[in-house]
Amino acid sequence: MSDIRLRQDILDELEYEPSIDAANIGVTVEDGIVTLTGHVHSFSEKHEAERVAQRVMGVRAIAEEIEVRLPENKKTADDEIAGRVLKILAWGASIADLKDIQVKVENGYVTLEGTVEFYFQRNAAESLIRRLTGITGIDNRLRIRPMMDALDIRHGIREALKRNAEIEAEKHRCRGFRQSCHLAWAGSKPARKSRCRASGLVGSRRHGC
C-alpha cells in the first residue's frame, strides 16, 4: 500500500469515529510510519485518535504529537483533578490502600507513582483517569509490588507441579530470580498453568517448549 493511500485511509477512519473531532488532526505518512499532529479538545480524544490510527491496515508505527487544547469550560484546577484521581483509583481500580500511591498534577498533566499489587490495577488506573475532565496527559509510573520473594515463588510452583498427576515434577526445574520463573522442560500445558497461578510472579520464561 502506498503512503498516499494509507494516509487517506487513516483520515477516513478518523472521520468515521464519532468520539473524535478530526477537523484539526493532521496525518503524514512515510514508509508506513504515521505522524499525528494538530490538536483535540480532550486527552481521551487524543488517546482515541492514536488507537484509531493503529487499527488501520498498513500502519507500521505511530508518532503521536497531538496537543490537547481544553475549552475554557473544561479546564479544571490541578488540586481538583488530583482529588478526583484519588477517588477513582479507590473506586474504579479497586485499590483499597492508597498510601503507596502518589498523584502529581501540573497543568492538567497527571503523574502516577508508587506500587500496586496487580497488573490489572495499573492498567485500570490509567484507563479510568483518561476519561476525567481537565486531563491533558498521563504518565503512569506505577510499579507492581512483588508479594513473595523468589525462593517462596519457586517452592510454590514446584509443590504445584508435584500435586498435578499429569506432571512428573522431578523432570521440571524452576529457577527463581527477582520474582521471575525460568521453567525448564515445560512442554506440558499443566506445567505452564501451575507456573502462571503462582502468587507474586511478575515474569516468566519457558524453556524446552
C-alpha positions as CSV (number, residue, x, y, z in Angstrom):
1,M,0.0,0.0,0.0
2,S,1.3,3.5,-0.9
3,D,1.8,6.1,1.7
4,I,-0.8,8.3,0.0
5,R,-3.4,5.6,0.2
6,L,-2.6,4.8,3.8
7,R,-2.8,8.5,4.8
8,Q,-6.3,8.7,3.2
9,D,-7.4,5.5,4.9
10,I,-6.4,7.0,8.3
11,L,-8.1,10.3,7.6
12,D,-11.3,8.4,6.6
13,E,-11.1,6.3,9.8
14,L,-10.7,9.3,12.0
15,E,-13.6,11.0,10.3
16,Y,-15.7,7.8,10.8
17,E,-15.0,7.6,14.5
18,P,-17.8,9.6,16.3
19,S,-15.8,10.2,19.5
20,I,-13.2,12.2,17.6
21,D,-13.4,15.7,16.1
22,A,-10.9,15.1,13.3
23,A,-11.1,18.6,11.8
24,N,-7.8,19.7,13.5
25,I,-5.9,16.5,13.2
26,G,-3.1,16.2,10.7
27,V,-1.7,13.0,9.3
28,T,1.6,12.4,7.5
29,V,3.0,9.0,6.4
30,E,6.4,7.9,5.3
31,D,7.2,4.3,4.7
32,G,4.2,3.2,6.8
33,I,5.3,5.3,9.7
34,V,2.4,7.7,10.7
35,T,2.8,11.0,12.4
36,L,-0.3,12.5,14.0
37,T,-0.3,16.3,14.6
38,G,-2.7,19.1,15.4
39,H,-5.0,19.4,18.4
40,V,-8.1,18.0,20.1
41,H,-10.3,19.1,23.0
42,S,-9.6,16.3,25.5
43,F,-7.0,13.7,26.5
44,S,-9.4,10.9,25.8
45,E,-9.9,12.2,22.3
46,K,-6.1,12.3,21.8
47,H,-5.8,8.7,23.0
48,E,-8.7,7.5,20.8
49,A,-7.1,9.1,17.7
50,E,-3.9,7.1,18.2
51,R,-6.0,3.9,18.8
52,V,-8.0,4.5,15.6
53,A,-4.8,5.1,13.5
54,Q,-3.3,1.9,14.9
55,R,-6.1,-0.3,13.7
56,V,-5.7,0.8,10.0
57,M,-4.1,-1.9,7.9
58,G,-0.6,-0.9,6.7
59,V,0.4,1.2,9.7
60,R,3.9,0.2,10.9
61,A,4.4,2.7,13.7
62,I,2.9,5.9,15.0
63,A,4.5,9.1,16.3
64,E,1.7,10.8,18.2
65,E,2.2,14.6,18.5
66,I,-1.3,15.7,19.1
67,E,-1.8,18.6,21.5
68,V,-4.7,18.8,24.0
69,R,-6.3,22.2,24.0
70,L,-9.0,22.2,26.6
71,P,-12.0,24.5,26.1
72,E,-12.3,27.1,28.8
73,N,-15.4,25.4,30.3
74,K,-13.5,22.1,30.6
75,K,-10.4,23.5,32.4
76,T,-10.1,22.2,35.9
77,A,-7.8,23.2,38.8
78,D,-4.9,20.8,39.4
79,D,-5.9,20.1,43.0
80,E,-9.4,19.3,42.0
81,I,-8.1,16.8,39.4
82,A,-5.8,15.2,42.0
83,G,-8.8,14.7,44.3
84,R,-10.8,13.1,41.5
85,V,-7.9,10.8,40.6
86,L,-7.6,9.5,44.2
87,K,-11.3,8.8,44.3
88,I,-11.4,7.0,41.0
89,L,-8.3,4.9,42.0
90,A,-10.0,3.8,45.2
91,W,-13.3,3.0,43.5
92,G,-12.9,2.0,39.9
93,A,-9.4,0.5,40.0
94,S,-10.1,-1.5,43.2
95,I,-7.0,-0.1,45.0
96,A,-8.1,-0.3,48.6
97,D,-5.0,1.2,50.2
98,L,-3.8,4.4,48.6
99,K,-0.9,5.1,50.9
100,D,1.6,3.7,48.4
101,I,0.2,5.9,45.5
102,Q,1.4,9.4,44.8
103,V,-0.5,11.6,42.4
104,K,1.0,14.8,40.9
105,V,-0.9,17.1,38.6
106,E,0.6,20.0,36.8
107,N,-1.4,22.0,34.2
108,G,-3.7,19.0,33.9
109,Y,-0.9,16.5,33.3
110,V,-1.2,13.6,35.8
111,T,1.8,11.6,37.0
112,L,1.1,8.4,38.9
113,E,3.9,6.9,41.1
114,G,4.1,4.2,43.7
115,T,3.1,0.5,43.7
116,V,0.1,-1.7,43.3
117,E,-0.4,-5.4,43.8
118,F,-1.7,-6.5,40.3
119,Y,-1.2,-5.5,36.7
120,F,-5.0,-5.0,36.2
121,Q,-4.9,-2.3,38.8
122,R,-2.1,-0.4,37.0
123,N,-4.0,-0.7,33.7
124,A,-7.4,0.2,35.1
125,A,-5.9,3.3,36.8
126,E,-4.8,4.8,33.6
127,S,-7.9,3.8,31.7
128,L,-10.3,5.4,34.2
129,I,-8.2,8.6,34.7
130,R,-8.1,9.1,30.9
131,R,-11.8,10.0,30.9
132,L,-11.6,12.7,33.6
133,T,-12.4,16.2,32.5
134,G,-9.4,18.6,32.5
135,I,-6.8,15.9,31.9
136,T,-4.1,16.9,29.4
137,G,-1.8,13.9,29.7
138,I,-0.9,10.9,31.9
139,D,2.5,9.5,32.9
140,N,1.8,6.1,34.5
141,R,4.8,5.1,36.6
142,L,3.0,2.6,38.8
143,R,5.0,-0.5,39.6
144,I,3.9,-4.0,40.6
145,R,4.7,-4.9,44.1
146,P,6.1,-8.4,44.5
147,M,4.0,-10.3,47.0
148,M,6.6,-13.1,47.7
149,D,10.3,-13.5,47.3
150,A,11.9,-15.6,44.6
151,L,12.5,-18.6,46.9
152,D,8.9,-18.8,48.0
153,I,7.7,-18.5,44.4
154,R,10.0,-21.3,43.3
155,H,8.8,-23.5,46.1
156,G,5.2,-22.8,45.5
157,I,5.5,-23.7,41.8
158,R,7.4,-26.9,42.5
159,E,4.8,-28.0,45.0
160,A,2.0,-27.3,42.5
161,L,3.9,-29.5,39.9
162,K,4.1,-32.3,42.5
163,R,0.3,-32.1,43.2
164,N,-0.6,-32.4,39.5
165,A,-1.0,-36.0,38.4
166,E,-0.3,-35.1,34.8
167,I,3.2,-33.9,35.6
168,E,6.3,-35.6,36.8
169,A,7.7,-32.8,38.9
170,E,11.2,-34.2,39.1
171,K,11.6,-33.6,35.4
172,H,10.9,-29.9,35.8
173,R,13.2,-27.2,37.2
174,C,12.2,-23.7,38.2
175,R,14.9,-21.1,38.8
176,G,13.6,-18.1,40.5
177,F,15.2,-14.7,40.2
178,R,13.6,-11.4,41.2
179,Q,10.1,-12.8,41.0
180,S,10.6,-14.3,37.5
181,C,10.5,-18.0,36.9
182,H,12.6,-19.8,34.3
183,L,10.8,-23.1,33.9
184,A,12.8,-25.8,32.1
185,W,11.1,-28.8,30.5
186,A,7.8,-27.0,30.5
187,G,6.4,-28.7,27.4
188,S,3.1,-29.7,29.0
189,K,0.2,-27.4,29.4
190,P,-0.4,-28.3,33.1
191,A,3.2,-27.3,33.9
192,R,2.6,-23.9,32.3
193,K,-0.7,-23.4,34.2
194,S,0.9,-24.3,37.5
195,R,3.6,-21.6,36.9
196,C,1.1,-18.9,35.8
197,R,-1.0,-19.4,39.0
198,A,2.0,-18.6,41.3
199,S,1.3,-15.7,43.6
200,G,3.8,-12.9,43.4
201,L,5.1,-13.8,40.0
202,V,5.8,-10.8,37.8
203,G,7.6,-12.5,34.9
204,S,8.3,-15.9,33.4
205,R,10.3,-17.6,30.7
206,R,9.7,-21.1,29.2
207,H,12.5,-23.4,28.2
208,G,12.1,-26.7,26.3
209,C,8.8,-25.7,24.7
